[in-house]
């Protein structure tokens, strides 16, 4: 069908997660760097230590959409 997988690494504070060995030929969208995405690591946008609240989820959705645009080569209309 022409579908292409895309790997997404969500924002995480878990330092034990291992992202080694990811396939190099699959596009990767990653949000696990608090220096690159500080807004997604602000405690004010979290429900608890692992989950975003409504405001955080909206911010993540916007960032994810931009990530998909960047790996697809599409542009916004």
N, C-alpha and C positions, 0 to 999 in steps of 0.2 A: 504494500500500500504506500510505500515511500516514507513511512514514519521513521524518525531518527530519535534515539533515546537522548535524553539530557539528564545529567546528574546534578542534583541540587543538595548543597550542604547548608542547612538552616543555621541561624545564629545559635551558638552553644557556649556555655560556660564550663562544660565538662572537659577538663584537660586530659582525660583518659581516653578520649575518642581517637581512634587511629584511622586516618584517611590515606594511608600509604597503599600503594598497589592499585590505585584507580586506573581504569583503562585510559590510555593516552589518546585514543582515537574517538572518544566520546566527549562532547562539549560539557564543560563543568561551570556551574554557577555556584559561587561559594560566598557565604555570609558569615563565616566563622572567624573573622578578623575584626575585633572591636575598634582597632585604629582606623580601619577603612569604613566601617559602618557604626560609628559611635551611637547614632540615634537608636539603633536596634538593641543596644546594650544598656540603655537608660532604664534604671529600675522603675521609673514612672510608666513605662510601656509594657510592664510585665505583670501578669496575674500572680505568678509565683516564680520559683527559681527556674522553671523549665518552660513555662507557657507565656505567650504574649497576651495582653488584654486586647480589647476591641481596637483601641488606638494603635497599639503595636502591630496587630494583625493587618490593619489597613496600610501601615507604613511598609510592612514586609511584603504585602501583596503588590504595592507599587514598585518596590525595589525588584521583586521577582519578575514582574512584567517587563521592566527595563532590562533585566538580565536575559530574558528570553528574546527580546528584540536584539540585543547585542550578539547573541550566539547564532541567531537565525539570519542576520543580515537585513532583516526587514526594517523599515522606518515607519514612524507614526504618520498617519494621514493628516 
